[in-house]
Amino acid sequence: MKAFSEIIGQEKAIDFLKRVIGGDRIPHAYLFTGINGVGKSTTALALARTVNCTSDTTGDGCGRCITCRQLTSGNFPDIISIAPDGQNIKIEQIRELNRALNYKPVSGKYRITIIDRAEMMTEEAANSFLKTLEEPPPGNIIVLKVVDLRDLLPTIVSRCQRVPFNPLNRDTIKEYLVAHHNQDDNTAYLAAGIADGSLGKAIEICEEGFLDARRELIELILGLKDMPGKQAVELAFEYGKKYSKKTQDDQSDIDLHGVIGIWKTCLRDILLASVRGNYDMMENRDYRDRIAALAAKYDADKLIESFFLLEDCQRDLIRNPNSGLLMEKMLLELKTLNN
Ligand SMILES: [Zn+2]
């Protein structure tokens, strides 16, 4: 549980929130948009702290009053979290929520309801929520979270105050990992690059197992060019199978998107080494000598083509996040292309 002032990289969103909740008419429904792991939930809880703190003068919550302490220990009773029950947020969940919001908050001035993955509301559920969003019963603030607001019905979007959250920049993530997650500079820099703007993802990447997995993945991609075709086919099958099993709940390992992210950094490094002999900008500095030796064997045009092949695969994975088949196909194309 953090205060507004402790959240990193979202100054714009937080300044905006502080301004509107400091005004006369506090909006009661917010739509937080942005990729996962950039602080949307953390900010919703910080918002709960600011609007409920009983002795605050800074707009940040004092951290000492009973409400702040309840929030810090996770015992504040006036937080409701809604998430998809299976595939969807169902109409029954929203009906129950509508009923619950009619009661006064138990402890604080405001009850905060956080709706995770709001785009998963069925159309029925969304429609039964419209009236509540338009004018929630007094003492309620509702925060909807969504990655892309185009996934929501316009009738929902128009009833909410939109608050965009940016992807974080790489240095911000890197510094955070070094300061709070005991990472050395090099690992933090790599993890921040793979995480693509998501602090949450970067933290997952730094969990145990990442470094070993990364080593294995880099060995594979650096070895691909000189590998006999048959072995490449076997490895493609093996890796496709291995990484397609990862689920979203399994946070200790790299998912397919992350695997390809690592490979992209390798290709980029080979390209840098081959066209400019530029080693300062390398991502995988611990593989510098191997990469420099490999660079001479690669054709720059084909490397660029290979890089786009990986990008295409990452894009296809957005629709099929666990498709080992996509990875298999991509690896084989990569092998053929650079033979
Ligand atoms: Zn307080």
Boltz pocket constraint, residues with backbone or C-beta under 6 A from the ligand:
constraints:
  - pocket:
      binder: B
      contacts: [[A, 49], [A, 52], [A, 53], [A, 54], [A, 55], [A, 56], [A, 61], [A, 62], [A, 63], [A, 64], [A, 65], [A, 66], [A, 67], [A, 68], [A, 69]]
      max_distance: 6.0
